[in-house]
Amino acid sequence: MKKIIVQKFGGSSLASAERIKAVAEICKKTKHNENCNLVVVVSAMGDTTDDLIDLMEQINSKPAAREQDMLLSTGEQVSISLLAMALNKINEKAQSLTGWQAGIKTESVHTKARIKEIETARISKLLDEDNIVVVAGFQGFDDNNEIFTLGRGGSDTTAVALAVSLGADRCDIYTDVDAVHTSDPRIVKKTSSLKNISYDEMLELASLGAQVLHPRSVETAKFFHMPLRVRSSWQPDNLGTLVSDNININTIERKEIKVIEGQKAVRGVAIDKKQARLSIIGVPDEPGIAAKIFGELSENGISVDVIVQCVSNDGHAELDFTVKRDSAELAKIEIDRIAKLVGAKRTSLDLNVVKVSIVGAGMIDQPGIAAKMFKSLGQKGINIQMISTSEIRISCIVDEKQGEEAVQVIHEAFGLSGLSE
């Protein structure tokens, strides 16, 4: 039985007829060089999704979510048919499938559905017939045969879910970068590419704004131990970065353990420019107040990220927290209402902030990492407004105008340029 490989190509890789032909050649080469069955997941071409959204907003700025999903799911359908045609042109058997035809079943939640299961019988039959199967990412269907989309970046999740459901050997995510880098090459000139990175490190980087992989795809890969490769569709012979489980140190030799113990504590720097900061000032310092405030926000579908509470001597507190910028206006309306309920004095909203984060599994139990980060920012006059940490992450909220400078400063402070990992 042939092994199965799943490949995913993003919109920039498919932005023109020439790019689609180039992707077809990558698929053909993979199938024959690795003697495998191949499933290819694609996004909409280039800026198609943005163009569809622009068109939609000219018609109706607040459309029904069902009709929005109906519209946006068409972008991938164009890509799958054109790629299948390109494969046929170079003498490869290929068939394209929409999410519905591929058996991708989702929750009944428009614009941000999660995949529940995949009925793989049709794909398996086509693979047995020696087809390259080209599947539309970003979409699926529910029990009532309604179309649902997975949200931005959903094609990554489609690819990983298919790889897991089909028992694939690995999932290759082709994009416009050659690997996972220590930071965004568009901001930091001398970044380093990583040959390997753990699921946990990649998940932190993805959730903190690194746009190489969607967090949900990494989360799924981690849960099912599915190896991912981040590769460039412009440099297909480059193996890029392998995202996988950490090495089990009980099964390797002592000389290899030394390498693991000696790895750099910080593996990457990320920036999330889609943040907003909200404050509730003069909140009564009483048990249950925080639960009431954040419970109300949760019930209105507002996710909160970094939270800081300061208590003054007069029995009042200030609660500061961040949300995604696209939900900030709604969050402000809600906290204005909540503030009256709990007897707070006033509220404020700041849209001009970003979140800058360092990530690395090697940070665990290593003292001085936070101090080094804060010192490097302080020396450049970059004020830290809020701080959040986990075992493998430290995040700072800073002024938007200083965000990219902060990334550069931190990247340099931890010596991430010129690595060979």
Secondary structure, DSSP 8 states (H G I E B T S, - for coil): ---EEEEEE-GGGGSSHHHHHHHHHHHHHHHHHTT-EEEEEE--STTHHHHHHHHHHHH-SS--HHHHHHHHTHHHHHHHHHHHHHHHHTT--EEEE-TTTTTEEE-S-TTS--EEEE--HHHHHHHHTT-EEEEE-SEEE-TT--EEE--TTHHHHHHHHHHHHHT-SEEEEEESSSSEESS-TTT-TT--EESEEEHHHHHHHHHTT--SS-HHHHHHHHHHT--EEEEESSSTTS--EEEE----GGGS-HHHHHHHHTS-S--EEEEEEEEEEEEEEEEE--TTHHHHHHHHHHHTT--EEEEEEEE-TTSEEEEEEEEEGGGHHHHHHHHHHHHHHHT--EEEEEEEEEEEEEE-GGGTT-TTHHHHHHHHHHHTT----EEEEETTEEEEEEEGGGHHHHHHHHHHHTT-TT---
